[in-house]
Amino acid sequence: SAWVEAWRAAVESGGPAPPVVVPEVELPPLTRGEGELVAVLGLEADFGGRFTRARDLDGVCKRLARERVKCRVQWLTGPYLYRGAITTYTALPREGSVYQYRYRIRRFRFSCWLRNRNPVAACNPRLFRR
């Protein structure tokens, strides 16, 4: 190719190296369904039985961009209510396209959450982040 020939000529003649052009790479799309699946798998991996044995699991997902999906989630496990959001997205590390996620989930005592108008201030919930 012309690029290889330019390098060969530069090495043989001691001239300057030709410019390296890095092609632009577009992130692969992420559908809402794929985003929901990544969210469930991520919450299962990070919360274990606190998520897999949940009751009254509820979630609503919305596609924010071509490569990003955000889900509002809540579930009950034992005396606790978990509420928050998880965002799934595609990324391009060296190895190629991968799915990633981040979240902010708060854990409340369910009884406290029911009794208070502002449970974030009143109930001192534990915050889980990734």
N, CA, C and O atoms as a DFTB+ gen file, in Angstrom:
520 C
 N C O
     1  1       0.843      -1.186       0.000
     2  2       0.000       0.000       0.000
     3  2       0.885       1.245       0.000
     4  3       2.091       1.170       0.234
     5  1       0.267       2.371      -0.263
     6  2       1.014       3.636      -0.312
     7  2       1.616       3.961       1.048
     8  3       2.719       4.503       1.123
     9  1       0.910       3.638       2.113
    10  2       1.390       3.936       3.460
    11  2       2.670       3.143       3.762
    12  3       3.635       3.692       4.293
    13  1       2.669       1.856       3.420
    14  2       3.845       1.011       3.651
    15  2       5.016       1.510       2.795
    16  3       6.148       1.571       3.274
    17  1       4.753       1.862       1.555
    18  2       5.804       2.369       0.671
    19  2       6.404       3.656       1.223
    20  3       7.613       3.865       1.128
    21  1       5.565       4.527       1.801
    22  2       6.069       5.771       2.384
    23  2       6.984       5.484       3.572
    24  3       8.008       6.146       3.739
    25  1       6.626       4.512       4.390
    26  2       7.479       4.138       5.522
    27  2       8.804       3.538       5.039
    28  3       9.871       3.855       5.565
    29  1       8.715       2.675       4.040
    30  2       9.942       2.052       3.517
    31  2      10.878       3.137       2.968
    32  3      12.079       3.122       3.239
    33  1      10.332       4.056       2.211
    34  2      11.148       5.128       1.641
    35  2      11.746       6.003       2.741
    36  3      12.897       6.426       2.638
    37  1      10.974       6.275       3.785
    38  2      11.470       7.112       4.886
    39  2      12.605       6.416       5.618
    40  3      13.594       7.060       5.970
    41  1      12.486       5.121       5.853
    42  2      13.527       4.376       6.567
    43  2      14.796       4.289       5.721
    44  3      15.901       4.476       6.231
    45  1      14.637       4.007       4.439
    46  2      15.807       3.861       3.574
    47  2      16.535       5.189       3.352
    48  3      17.764       5.216       3.286
    49  1      15.798       6.271       3.240
    50  2      16.443       7.549       2.950
    51  2      16.707       8.376       4.200
    52  3      17.347       9.425       4.115
    53  1      16.237       7.936       5.344
    54  2      16.439       8.690       6.573
    55  2      15.526       9.904       6.679
    56  3      15.761      10.789       7.501
    57  1      14.501       9.948       5.863
    58  2      13.563      11.068       5.888
    59  2      12.579      10.955       7.045
    60  3      12.604       9.987       7.805
    61  1      11.719      11.952       7.167
    62  2      10.745      11.923       8.255
    63  2       9.688      10.831       8.034
    64  3       9.335      10.499       6.902
    65  1       9.212      10.302       9.120
    66  2       8.178       9.273       9.050
    67  2       6.872       9.891       8.544
    68  3       6.555      11.032       8.881
    69  1       6.129       9.156       7.750
    70  2       4.845       9.679       7.282
    71  2       3.869       9.797       8.453
    72  3       4.015       9.090       9.451
    73  1       2.885      10.672       8.343
    74  2       1.926      10.831       9.440
    75  2       1.074       9.572       9.616
    76  3       0.697       8.909       8.649
    77  1       0.791       9.273      10.859
    78  2      -0.075       8.139      11.175
    79  2      -1.494       8.683      11.327
    80  3      -1.749       9.596      12.111
    81  1      -2.382       8.114      10.578
    82  2      -3.778       8.539      10.628
    83  2      -4.579       7.448      11.332
    84  3      -4.642       6.307      10.875
    85  1      -5.184       7.823      12.443
    86  2      -6.011       6.881      13.201
    87  2      -7.449       7.035      12.735
    88  3      -8.010       8.127      12.821
    89  1      -8.048       5.973      12.249
    90  2      -9.423       6.090      11.764
    91  2     -10.405       6.325      12.916
    92  3     -10.198       5.834      14.026
    93  1     -11.459       7.068      12.646
    94  2     -12.501       7.257      13.655
    95  2     -13.314       5.980      13.762
    96  3     -13.627       5.341      12.757
    97  1     -13.648       5.618      14.980
    98  2     -14.421       4.417      15.226
    99  2     -15.736       4.831      15.869
   100  3     -15.751       5.626      16.809
   101  1     -16.813       4.303      15.374
   102  2     -18.130       4.629      15.918
   103  2     -18.543       3.558      16.914
   104  3     -18.394       2.363      16.661
   105  1     -19.065       4.004      18.049
   106  2     -19.564       3.044      19.036
   107  2     -20.728       2.258      18.455
   108  3     -21.559       2.825      17.746
   109  1     -20.803       0.971      18.739
   110  2     -21.938       0.191      18.255
   111  2     -23.213       0.608      19.000
   112  3     -23.140       1.047      20.148
   113  1     -24.361       0.476      18.365
   114  2     -25.610       0.869      19.023
   115  2     -25.970      -0.093      20.151
   116  3     -25.515      -1.236      20.185
   117  1     -26.796       0.397      21.072
   118  2     -27.305      -0.399      22.179
   119  2     -28.820      -0.241      22.180
   120  3     -29.332       0.857      22.397
   121  1     -29.531      -1.324      21.940
   122  2     -30.991      -1.254      21.943
   123  2     -31.499      -1.207      23.378
   124  3     -30.766      -1.521      24.316
   125  1     -32.749      -0.815      23.541
   126  2     -33.333      -0.792      24.887
   127  2     -33.339      -2.192      25.491
   128  3     -33.043      -2.359      26.674
   129  1     -33.677      -3.202      24.681
   130  2     -33.685      -4.585      25.179
   131  2     -32.317      -5.057      25.638
   132  3     -32.197      -5.702      26.680
   133  1     -31.286      -4.738      24.866
   134  2     -29.922      -5.106      25.258
   135  2     -29.517      -4.356      26.526
   136  3     -28.872      -4.923      27.408
   137  1     -29.897      -3.083      26.614
   138  2     -29.593      -2.300      27.813
   139  2     -30.252      -2.871      29.054
   140  3     -29.636      -2.926      30.119
   141  1     -31.506      -3.297      28.922
   142  2     -32.219      -3.918      30.048
   143  2     -31.518      -5.201      30.491
   144  3     -31.362      -5.450      31.687
   145  1     -31.101      -6.006      29.525
   146  2     -30.412      -7.257      29.856
   147  2     -29.094      -6.987      30.582
   148  3     -28.795      -7.648      31.576
   149  1     -28.313      -6.037      30.105
   150  2     -27.049      -5.691      30.765
   151  2     -27.320      -5.178      32.176
   152  3     -26.573      -5.491      33.102
   153  1     -28.392      -4.384      32.348
   154  2     -28.745      -3.870      33.676
   155  2     -29.069      -5.016      34.632
   156  3     -28.580      -5.039      35.761
   157  1     -29.882      -5.957      34.190
   158  2     -30.244      -7.104      35.045
   159  2     -29.008      -7.927      35.395
   160  3     -28.812      -8.291      36.555
   161  1     -28.184      -8.217      34.409
   162  2     -26.975      -9.006      34.675
   163  2     -26.024      -8.271      35.622
   164  3     -25.416      -8.893      36.493
   165  1     -25.894      -6.961      35.458
   166  2     -25.029      -6.176      36.342
   167  2     -25.541      -6.150      37.769
   168  3     -24.764      -6.312      38.710
   169  1     -26.846      -5.948      37.942
   170  2     -27.415      -5.926      39.293
   171  2     -27.332      -7.308      39.940
   172  3     -27.076      -7.411      41.140
   173  1     -27.546      -8.370      39.161
   174  2     -27.370      -9.723      39.702
   175  2     -25.940      -9.943      40.167
   176  3     -25.706     -10.498      41.241
   177  1     -24.981      -9.504      39.353
   178  2     -23.569      -9.703      39.702
   179  2     -23.182      -8.911      40.945
   180  3     -22.463      -9.426      41.802
   181  1     -23.643      -7.672      41.058
   182  2     -23.205      -6.809      42.151
   183  2     -24.023      -6.964      43.425
   184  3     -23.478      -6.814      44.518
   185  1     -25.314      -7.260      43.314
   186  2     -26.166      -7.358      44.503
   187  2     -26.482      -8.804      44.885
   188  3     -27.010      -9.049      45.970
   189  1     -26.176      -9.744      44.033
   190  2     -26.380     -11.153      44.344
   191  2     -27.809     -11.461      44.765
   192  3     -28.761     -11.051      44.101
   193  1     -27.956     -12.184      45.869
   194  2     -29.261     -12.590      46.368
   195  2     -30.163     -11.428      46.748
   196  3     -31.386     -11.563      46.735
   197  1     -29.574     -10.292      47.086
   198  2     -30.402      -9.124      47.403
   199  2     -31.201      -8.684      46.181
   200  3     -32.233      -8.026      46.318
   201  1     -30.728      -9.045      44.983
   202  2     -31.465      -8.732      43.760
   203  2     -32.199      -9.960      43.225
   204  3     -33.364      -9.860      42.841
   205  1     -31.537     -11.111      43.195
   206  2     -32.148     -12.296      42.581
   207  2     -33.327     -12.829      43.390
   208  3     -34.222     -13.456      42.824
   209  1     -33.346     -12.591      44.708
   210  2     -34.470     -13.049      45.533
   211  2     -35.470     -11.922      45.806
   212  3     -36.280     -12.010      46.729
   213  1     -35.407     -10.880      45.007
   214  2     -36.269      -9.706      45.212
   215  2     -37.726     -10.037      44.948
   216  3     -38.055     -10.952      44.192
   217  1     -38.580      -9.269      45.589
   218  2     -40.008      -9.319      45.284
   219  2     -40.425      -7.918      44.863
   220  3     -39.766      -6.937      45.209
   221  1     -41.485      -7.829      44.140
   222  2     -41.993      -6.541      43.655
   223  2     -40.939      -5.760      42.869
   224  3     -40.793      -4.549      43.030
   225  1     -40.219      -6.470      42.028
   226  2     -39.217      -5.825      41.176
   227  2     -39.934      -4.973      40.137
   228  3     -40.872      -5.434      39.486
   229  1     -39.490      -3.726      39.985
   230  2     -40.087      -2.819      39.023
   231  2     -38.989      -2.023      38.356
   232  3     -38.028      -1.609      39.005
   233  1     -39.130      -1.808      37.058
   234  2     -38.141      -1.022      36.336
   235  2     -38.726      -0.438      35.063
   236  3     -39.587      -1.039      34.420
   237  1     -38.247       0.731      34.718
   238  2     -38.644       1.409      33.483
   239  2     -37.366       1.893      32.811
   240  3     -36.578       2.630      33.403
   241  1     -37.174       1.466      31.564
   242  2     -35.949       1.819      30.844
   243  2     -36.270       2.735      29.666
   244  3     -37.338       2.669      29.057
   245  1     -35.290       3.594      29.374
   246  2     -35.433       4.565      28.295
   247  2     -34.094       4.692      27.586
   248  3     -33.043       4.767      28.223
   249  1     -34.145       4.713      26.279
   250  2     -32.917       4.884      25.494
   251  2     -32.555       6.366      25.481
   252  3     -33.332       7.189      24.996
   253  1     -31.387       6.710      26.008
   254  2     -30.948       8.100      26.085
   255  2     -30.197       8.540      24.837
   256  3     -30.275       9.699      24.428
   257  1     -29.481       7.619      24.247
   258  2     -28.675       7.905      23.066
   259  2     -28.492       6.603      22.304
   260  3     -28.928       5.541      22.750
   261  1     -27.863       6.693      21.185
   262  2     -27.640       5.512      20.342
   263  2     -26.914       4.397      21.095
   264  3     -27.120       3.216      20.815
   265  1     -26.064       4.779      22.053
   266  2     -25.257       3.785      22.771
   267  2     -25.487       3.802      24.281
   268  3     -24.652       3.297      25.031
   269  1     -26.621       4.381      24.749
   270  2     -26.869       4.484      26.190
   271  2     -28.336       4.256      26.529
   272  3     -29.227       4.791      25.869
   273  1     -28.581       3.445      27.578
   274  2     -29.929       3.161      28.079
   275  2     -29.918       3.372      29.591
   276  3     -29.004       2.918      30.280
   277  1     -30.941       4.067      30.105
   278  2     -31.045       4.308      31.554
   279  2     -32.321       3.669      32.072
   280  3     -33.387       3.813      31.475
   281  1     -32.203       2.953      33.203
   282  2     -33.338       2.279      33.819
   283  2     -33.525       2.776      35.249
   284  3     -32.575       2.809      36.031
   285  1     -34.742       3.158      35.579
   286  2     -35.133       3.436      36.961
   287  2     -35.615       2.114      37.529
   288  3     -36.473       1.459      36.938
   289  1     -35.066       1.710      38.684
   290  2     -35.393       0.402      39.254
   291  2     -35.735       0.523      40.735
   292  3     -35.296       1.444      41.423
   293  1     -36.526      -0.428      41.200
   294  2     -36.751      -0.591      42.639
   295  2     -37.170      -2.030      42.897
   296  3     -37.795      -2.678      42.057
   297  1     -36.806      -2.514      44.087
   298  2     -37.193      -3.856      44.482
   299  2     -37.147      -3.963      45.998
   300  3     -36.502      -3.168      46.682
   301  1     -37.852      -4.970      46.502
   302  2     -37.880      -5.260      47.938
   303  2     -37.130      -6.548      48.209
   304  3     -37.292      -7.536      47.492
   305  1     -36.317      -6.533      49.237
   306  2     -35.638      -7.735      49.723
   307  2     -35.616      -7.638      51.241
   308  3     -35.020      -6.719      51.803
   309  1     -36.260      -8.581      51.896
   310  2     -36.355      -8.531      53.357
   311  2     -37.019      -7.234      53.779
   312  3     -38.027      -6.844      53.190
   313  1     -36.477      -6.553      54.791
   314  2     -37.092      -5.301      55.254
   315  2     -36.641      -4.068      54.463
   316  3     -36.947      -2.938      54.845
   317  1     -35.921      -4.287      53.371
   318  2     -35.316      -3.169      52.651
   319  2     -35.950      -2.924      51.285
   320  3     -36.363      -3.849      50.585
   321  1     -36.010      -1.644      50.937
   322  2     -36.400      -1.193      49.607
   323  2     -35.159      -0.630      48.929
   324  3     -34.490       0.247      49.475
   325  1     -34.858      -1.129      47.758
   326  2     -33.746      -0.626      46.952
   327  2     -34.349       0.207      45.820
   328  3     -35.237      -0.261      45.107
   329  1     -33.863       1.447      45.657
   330  2     -34.368       2.350      44.608
   331  2     -33.212       3.111      43.986
   332  3     -32.273       3.512      44.672
   333  1     -33.293       3.304      42.674
   334  2     -32.256       4.092      42.021
   335  2     -32.301       3.948      40.524
   336  3     -33.339       3.628      39.945
   337  1     -31.162       4.187      39.902
   338  2     -31.053       4.138      38.447
   339  2     -29.756       3.441      38.051
   340  3     -28.736       3.536      38.732
   341  1     -29.835       2.745      36.937
   342  2     -28.651       2.104      36.356
   343  2     -28.598       2.515      34.887
   344  3     -29.604       2.463      34.179
   345  1     -27.420       2.921      34.442
   346  2     -27.204       3.315      33.055
   347  2     -26.265       2.304      32.416
   348  3     -25.185       2.030      32.940
   349  1     -26.681       1.750      31.283
   350  2     -25.842       0.826      30.535
   351  2     -25.377       1.532      29.270
   352  3     -26.076       2.389      28.729
   353  1     -24.189       1.162      28.807
   354  2     -23.643       1.825      27.630
   355  2     -22.596       0.940      26.968
   356  3     -22.084      -0.004      27.570
   357  1     -22.293       1.263      25.726
   358  2     -21.218       0.558      25.036
   359  2     -19.953       1.398      25.141
   360  3     -20.007       2.627      25.197
   361  1     -18.826       0.719      25.166
   362  2     -17.531       1.388      25.265
   363  2     -16.560       0.688      24.329
   364  3     -16.778      -0.454      23.925
   365  1     -15.489       1.386      23.990
   366  2     -14.477       0.825      23.088
   367  2     -13.095       0.821      23.738
   368  3     -12.261       1.666      23.412
   369  1     -12.842      -0.107      24.646
   370  2     -11.468      -0.244      25.139
   371  2     -10.631      -0.921      24.055
   372  3     -11.137      -1.201      22.968
   373  1      -9.393      -1.179      24.332
   374  2      -8.499      -1.799      23.348
   375  2      -9.012      -3.112      22.794
   376  3      -8.783      -3.430      21.627
   377  1      -9.704      -3.877      23.624
   378  2     -10.105      -5.234      23.235
   379  2     -11.264      -5.247      22.254
   380  3     -11.550      -6.291      21.668
   381  1     -11.937      -4.129      22.057
   382  2     -13.107      -4.087      21.185
   383  2     -14.318      -3.615      21.954
   384  3     -14.207      -3.233      23.119
   385  1     -15.439      -3.636      21.332
   386  2     -16.666      -3.122      21.943
   387  2     -17.105      -3.985      23.115
   388  3     -17.125      -5.212      23.014
   389  1     -17.458      -3.347      24.230
   390  2     -17.965      -4.055      25.399
   391  2     -19.139      -3.270      25.979
   392  3     -19.308      -2.080      25.710
   393  1     -19.939      -3.960      26.777
   394  2     -21.021      -3.314      27.514
   395  2     -20.511      -2.935      28.898
   396  3     -19.758      -3.687      29.516
   397  1     -20.917      -1.784      29.377
   398  2     -20.568      -1.335      30.715
   399  2     -21.820      -0.818      31.389
   400  3     -22.845      -0.629      30.734
   401  1     -21.751      -0.584      32.696
   402  2     -22.878      -0.007      33.418
   403  2     -22.376       0.748      34.637
   404  3     -21.288       0.493      35.155
   405  1     -23.196       1.674      35.072
   406  2     -22.955       2.386      36.332
   407  2     -24.316       2.604      36.978
   408  3     -25.342       2.638      36.299
   409  1     -24.309       2.753      38.301
   410  2     -25.583       2.936      38.995
   411  2     -25.416       3.733      40.264
   412  3     -24.315       3.902      40.787
   413  1     -26.547       4.216      40.744
   414  2     -26.707       4.815      42.074
   415  2     -27.999       4.221      42.629
   416  3     -29.097       4.554      42.183
   417  1     -27.843       3.340      43.603
   418  2     -28.979       2.657      44.214
   419  2     -28.938       2.959      45.708
   420  3     -27.894       2.836      46.349
   421  1     -30.081       3.356      46.252
   422  2     -30.186       3.587      47.706
   423  2     -30.997       2.471      48.334
   424  3     -31.978       1.992      47.765
   425  1     -30.559       2.063      49.533
   426  2     -31.285       1.046      50.297
   427  2     -31.929       1.709      51.506
   428  3     -31.247       2.303      52.341
   429  1     -33.242       1.601      51.587
   430  2     -34.025       2.168      52.685
   431  2     -34.642       1.046      53.501
   432  3     -34.934      -0.025      52.969
   433  1     -34.841       1.284      54.782
   434  2     -35.768       0.419      55.522
   435  2     -37.138       0.735      54.952
   436  3     -37.538       1.899      54.920
   437  1     -37.856      -0.265      54.508
   438  2     -39.130      -0.046      53.833
   439  2     -40.118       0.686      54.736
   440  3     -40.844       1.566      54.273
   441  1     -40.152       0.333      56.016
   442  2     -41.083       0.987      56.943
   443  2     -40.778       2.484      57.065
   444  3     -41.704       3.292      57.137
   445  1     -39.512       2.860      57.088
   446  2     -39.126       4.274      57.158
   447  2     -39.511       4.987      55.859
   448  3     -40.020       6.107      55.883
   449  1     -39.265       4.330      54.742
   450  2     -39.588       4.925      53.450
   451  2     -41.087       5.216      53.346
   452  3     -41.481       6.245      52.799
   453  1     -41.921       4.316      53.868
   454  2     -43.376       4.516      53.825
   455  2     -43.839       5.668      54.716
   456  3     -44.787       6.371      54.368
   457  1     -43.184       5.869      55.858
   458  2     -43.627       6.867      56.836
   459  2     -43.198       8.293      56.523
   460  3     -43.768       9.227      57.087
   461  1     -42.233       8.496      55.662
   462  2     -41.637       9.821      55.501
   463  2     -41.863      10.407      54.111
   464  3     -41.807       9.708      53.100
   465  1     -42.118      11.702      54.098
   466  2     -42.302      12.403      52.817
   467  2     -40.979      12.583      52.089
   468  3     -40.940      12.587      50.859
   469  1     -39.899      12.732      52.841
   470  2     -38.577      12.869      52.247
   471  2     -37.679      11.775      52.825
   472  3     -36.869      12.042      53.712
   473  1     -37.820      10.554      52.328
   474  2     -37.077       9.439      52.927
   475  2     -35.561       9.541      52.764
   476  3     -34.824       8.976      53.573
   477  1     -35.076      10.246      51.738
   478  2     -33.626      10.373      51.569
   479  2     -33.032      11.118      52.756
   480  3     -31.957      10.758      53.235
   481  1     -33.721      12.156      53.238
   482  2     -33.235      12.930      54.385
   483  2     -33.550      12.231      55.705
   484  3     -32.729      12.250      56.623
   485  1     -34.715      11.622      55.813
   486  2     -35.176      11.080      57.091
   487  2     -34.654       9.684      57.408
   488  3     -34.471       9.351      58.579
   489  1     -34.416       8.873      56.403
   490  2     -34.131       7.457      56.651
   491  2     -32.657       7.067      56.619
   492  3     -32.323       5.916      56.902
   493  1     -31.771       7.995      56.281
   494  2     -30.347       7.702      56.206
   495  2     -30.074       6.436      55.374
   496  3     -29.516       5.464      55.883
   497  1     -30.465       6.456      54.104
   498  2     -30.285       5.251      53.286
   499  2     -28.818       5.000      52.973
   500  3     -28.001       5.921      52.955
   501  1     -28.509       3.755      52.733
   502  2     -27.158       3.395      52.308
   503  2     -27.092       3.554      50.787
   504  3     -27.988       3.111      50.069
   505  1     -26.035       4.185      50.313
   506  2     -25.870       4.415      48.878
   507  2     -24.877       3.412      48.290
   508  3     -23.769       3.246      48.801
   509  1     -25.286       2.756      47.223
   510  2     -24.418       1.856      46.466
   511  2     -24.132       2.542      45.144
   512  3     -25.048       3.032      44.484
   513  1     -22.858       2.581      44.750
   514  2     -22.454       3.221      43.491
   515  2     -21.504       2.332      42.722
   516  3     -20.750       1.533      43.278
   517  1     -21.576       2.503      41.458
   518  2     -20.576       1.874      40.579
   519  2     -20.349       2.808      39.441
   520  3     -19.548       2.516      38.553
